[in-house]
């Protein structure tokens, strides 16, 4: 079967943060490795969500789905960082605060 990891980054974690700053801020360890097919990271256009998406890619997850609500430019920066780390990525836009998405 396909192993999938999902991380929900609370909206409050992003308050006041802009863009995806992954330059040297993602903690990595030689002991941290994931061999999963895919991961879905919500709120991945900035802050904790962006760092988590890149960390998954660096740890060996092959495909990372990057969710964003309204910060498309930040999501595109995260996507570029995920791809630079060696994973395939895709963007998913949805408003998860409403039933209609």
Residue pairs with C-beta under 8 A, 6 or more apart in sequence:
2 37
2 38
3 35
3 36
3 37
4 36
4 37
4 38
4 39
4 40
5 34
5 36
5 38
5 39
5 40
5 56
5 61
6 39
6 40
6 41
6 42
7 39
7 40
7 41
7 42
7 49
7 52
7 56
8 42
8 43
9 41
9 42
9 43
9 44
9 47
9 48
9 49
9 52
10 43
11 43
11 97
13 43
13 47
13 48
13 49
14 43
14 46
14 47
14 48
14 49
17 46
17 47
18 46
18 74
19 46
19 73
19 74
19 77
20 45
20 46
20 50
20 54
20 74
20 77
20 78
20 81
21 50
22 50
22 51
22 54
22 78
22 81
25 51
26 51
26 54
26 55
26 58
27 55
28 55
28 58
28 59
32 59
33 59
33 60
34 56
34 59
34 60
34 61
35 60
36 56
36 60
36 61
36 62
37 61
37 62
37 63
38 61
38 62
38 63
38 64
38 65
39 53
39 56
39 61
39 63
39 64
39 65
40 65
40 67
40 92
41 49
41 52
41 53
41 56
41 64
41 65
41 66
41 67
42 49
42 67
42 96
43 49
43 67
43 68
43 69
44 50
44 52
44 53
44 66
44 67
44 68
44 75
44 78
45 66
45 68
45 69
45 71
45 72
45 73
45 74
45 75
45 77
45 78
46 71
46 74
46 78
49 67
49 78
50 74
50 77
50 78
50 81
53 64
53 66
53 78
53 81
53 82
53 89
54 78
54 81
54 82
54 85
56 64
56 82
56 87
57 64
57 81
57 82
57 83
57 85
57 86
57 87
57 89
58 85
58 86
61 87
62 87
62 88
63 87
63 88
63 89
63 90
64 82
64 87
64 88
64 89
64 90
65 89
65 90
65 92
66 75
66 78
66 79
66 82
66 89
66 90
66 91
66 92
67 75
67 92
67 93
67 94
67 96
68 74
68 75
68 91
68 92
68 93
69 93
69 94
69 95
69 96
69 97
70 95
72 91
72 93
75 91
75 93
76 91
78 89
79 89
79 90
79 91
82 89
83 89
94 101
95 101
